[in-house]
Amino acid sequence: NVAPMQMVPAVVHDGEKLRMGHLRWGLVPSWAQDERMASRMINARAETLLERPAFRRLLGRKRCLIPADSFYEWKAAGGRKQPLRIMMQDGSIFSMAALYDTWVHPVSGEKISTCTIITTAPNALMAEIHNRMPVILDREQEQIWLDRQLQDPHVLMSLLGPYPAEKMRAYPVSRRVGHVRNDGPELIEECQDP
């Protein structure tokens, strides 16, 4: 049950090989004066990546993948909001396209590596739930996204569309996912009366 400002697993290319590590979810650009903007930069809209200086620079050289088995989204239903678990039809792990950067605290010198997940227009499944969805890459696209030699923004931007709805599914889960202190396998169980 991961929430913004927490550590998430991430895959990056370090120039020689792929590495897996942790990044804090909520981007703090290297040029930022302080960390305060992180909570406002948990997601980056694919459509405006090239317009926003914080993202445009990272698109060329600091791309990463955030692997997951699912994600949660809240859907308005009957005056209440219902959390849904969204995953692949076959239950497989998938990767979300993201950008990362490292910020250095101006006083302590502490380095903080952070990320933002790229979102796009929803597919048919997600449109019933939310007006955005994370960019999910297929296996071939993952390799392209992580290729540090690839700098062409047109090629990179072409990867950032909605994932096929027919390969995904969603089901209701307990409202307990709304509190990040709750964490356990019961949070991914389907609920008829959550």
C-alpha positions in Angstrom: 0.0 0.0 0.0 2.4 2.6 -1.3 1.6 6.3 -1.1 3.3 9.5 -2.4 6.4 10.5 -0.5 7.3 6.8 0.3 10.0 4.8 -1.3 9.2 2.7 -4.4 11.2 0.1 -6.3 12.6 1.5 -9.5 14.7 0.2 -12.5 17.3 2.6 -14.0 20.1 2.2 -16.5 23.3 3.5 -14.9 25.1 3.9 -18.2 26.5 0.3 -18.1 23.7 -1.9 -16.9 20.2 -2.0 -15.5 20.0 -1.5 -11.7 17.1 -1.9 -9.3 16.9 0.4 -6.3 14.5 2.7 -4.4 13.4 6.2 -5.3 11.1 8.4 -3.2 7.8 9.0 -5.0 7.4 12.8 -5.5 9.9 14.5 -7.7 12.4 17.1 -6.4 14.3 18.4 -9.3 18.0 18.9 -8.8 17.7 22.6 -9.2 15.0 23.0 -6.6 15.7 25.3 -3.6 14.0 22.8 -1.2 11.9 19.7 -1.0 8.5 21.3 -0.7 7.5 20.8 -4.4 7.7 17.0 -4.1 4.1 16.4 -3.0 2.9 18.4 -6.1 5.1 16.4 -8.5 4.0 12.8 -7.9 2.7 12.5 -11.5 3.8 14.1 -14.8 1.3 14.5 -17.6 2.6 12.9 -20.8 1.0 15.6 -22.9 3.1 18.4 -21.3 6.4 16.7 -20.6 8.2 18.7 -23.3 6.6 22.0 -22.1 7.6 21.8 -18.4 11.3 22.5 -17.7 11.4 20.1 -14.7 10.4 17.2 -17.0 11.8 18.1 -20.4 15.4 17.9 -19.2 14.8 14.5 -17.5 13.1 13.0 -20.5 16.4 12.9 -22.4 18.5 11.3 -19.7 16.8 10.3 -16.5 14.0 7.8 -17.4 13.1 4.8 -15.1 10.6 2.1 -14.7 8.4 1.6 -11.6 7.5 -2.1 -11.5 4.2 -3.1 -9.8 1.6 -5.9 -9.7 -1.2 -3.4 -9.5 -2.2 0.1 -8.5 -5.2 1.6 -6.7 -7.6 4.2 -7.9 -10.8 5.6 -6.3 -14.1 5.7 -8.2 -17.0 7.9 -7.3 -20.0 5.5 -6.6 -23.3 6.5 -5.1 -22.0 9.6 -3.3 -19.0 7.7 -1.9 -15.6 6.8 -3.3 -14.7 3.2 -3.8 -11.1 2.0 -4.1 -10.3 -0.4 -7.0 -7.3 -2.5 -7.6 -6.2 -2.3 -11.2 -3.9 -5.0 -12.6 -3.1 -7.1 -15.6 -5.7 -9.7 -16.6 -3.0 -12.5 -16.1 -1.8 -11.1 -12.8 1.7 -10.4 -14.1 4.1 -7.7 -13.1 4.1 -4.6 -15.3 6.2 -1.4 -15.5 5.1 2.2 -15.3 7.1 4.9 -17.1 8.7 7.4 -14.8 11.3 10.1 -14.6 13.8 10.6 -11.7 16.3 13.1 -10.4 18.7 13.5 -7.5 18.5 16.6 -5.2 21.2 17.6 -2.9 20.3 19.3 0.4 22.1 22.7 0.3 23.1 22.6 4.0 23.6 18.9 4.9 24.7 17.7 1.5 22.3 14.7 1.8 21.3 13.3 -1.6 17.7 12.4 -2.2 16.7 10.5 -5.3 13.1 11.0 -6.3 10.7 10.1 -9.1 7.4 11.0 -10.8 5.1 8.6 -12.6 4.0 9.6 -16.1 0.2 9.6 -16.7 -1.8 9.7 -19.9 -5.4 9.7 -21.1 -7.3 6.7 -19.8 -8.1 3.6 -21.8 -11.8 2.3 -21.9 -11.4 0.4 -18.5 -9.8 3.4 -16.7 -12.2 6.0 -18.2 -15.0 4.5 -16.1 -12.8 5.0 -13.0 -10.6 8.1 -13.5 -9.7 10.7 -16.1 -6.0 9.7 -16.1 -3.9 6.5 -15.9 -0.2 5.7 -15.5 1.7 5.0 -18.6 2.2 1.2 -18.7 4.9 -0.1 -21.0 5.0 -3.5 -22.7 8.3 -5.5 -22.5 9.7 -4.1 -25.8 8.8 -0.5 -24.9 10.6 -1.0 -21.5 13.9 -1.6 -23.3 13.4 1.5 -25.5 12.4 3.6 -22.5 15.6 2.6 -20.6 18.0 3.0 -23.5 20.2 6.0 -22.5 21.5 6.3 -26.1 18.0 7.1 -27.3 17.4 10.9 -26.9 14.8 11.5 -29.7 11.8 13.1 -27.9 9.4 12.1 -30.7 10.3 8.4 -30.3 10.0 8.6 -26.5 6.7 10.5 -26.6 5.3 7.9 -28.9 5.5 5.3 -26.1 3.4 7.3 -23.7 -0.2 6.3 -24.7 -2.8 4.3 -22.8 -2.2 0.6 -22.3 -4.8 -1.8 -24.0 -7.9 -2.0 -21.8 -8.5 -5.7 -22.7 -5.3 -6.7 -21.0 -6.3 -5.1 -17.7 -9.0 -5.7 -15.0 -10.2 -3.8 -12.0 -12.1 -4.9 -8.9 -13.2 -3.3 -5.6 -11.1 -3.6 -2.5 -11.4 -2.5 1.2 -11.5 1.2 1.9 -8.7 0.5 4.4 -6.2 1.1 1.5 -7.0 4.8 2.0 -4.8 4.8 5.1 -1.1 4.2 4.3 -0.5 2.7 7.7 -2.7 -0.2 6.7 -0.6 -2.7 4.7 -1.1 -6.4 4.2 -2.4 -9.0 1.8 -6.0 -8.4 2.8 -5.8 -5.0 1.0 -5.7 -6.8 -2.4 -8.6 -9.1 -1.7 -11.8 -8.5 -3.7 -14.6 -7.1 -1.6 -18.3 -7.3 -2.4 -19.2 -4.9 0.4 -16.0 -2.9 1.0 
